[in-house]
Amino acid sequence: MGLFKTALLGAAVYGAYKLATKKDENGKSMVDNVKAKAPEWKGKITRIKESIAREFQTNEL
């Protein structure tokens, strides 16, 4: 049973890898899209973090 689980898990990981790296009609994969948008997301997360920090600083007693 352990060998079957290992084979099934390996097949799932391989399938996810193939899906994530498959090129679309523009020649980009999901991984490429995430890499391109990562700096934008980092900026948004930083602004949210700073906003939350300011909110907690003003609400302290």
N, C-alpha and C positions, 0 to 999 in steps of 0.2 A: 504494500500500500504506500510506503514511503517513496518508492521509486516513481509510482504513478503521480503522486502529489508533486514531486520535484519536476517531472516532465511537464505536467500541466502548468505549473508556475512558470517554468522556463518558456513554454509556448506563449503564455500570456504576456510576459515581459518582451519577448521577441515581437509579438504582434503590436504591442504598444509602441515599441521603438520604430517599427516599420511605418506605422500610422503617423507618428510625430515627425518623421523625417521624409515622408512622401512629398514630392514636389507637386504644386498645383499648376494651373494653366499659366500663372505668372512666373513660374520657376522658383517659387519660394515655398518653404515648408513651414509647419507650425512653429518649429524651433526658431527659424529665421525671423518670423513675425514677433515672437516673444522677445528675442534679442533686440529687435529694432524698437520695441515699445518699452523696454525695461527702464531706460533713463527717464522717460515721461512718468512712468508709474512710481519710480523712486522719488521724483519731485513732488508728486501728489501725496505720497505717504509722508514725506518730510513736512509738508505744509500741514497735514492733518495732525501729525505728532506735535508740531509747534503750537497749533491751535489748542489742542487738548492741554498741553503744558501751561499755556497762558491762562486757560480757564481754571485750572486747578490752583495756580498761583494767586489769582484774584479771589478765589473762594476760600482760601485758607483763613483761619481765625487768628 
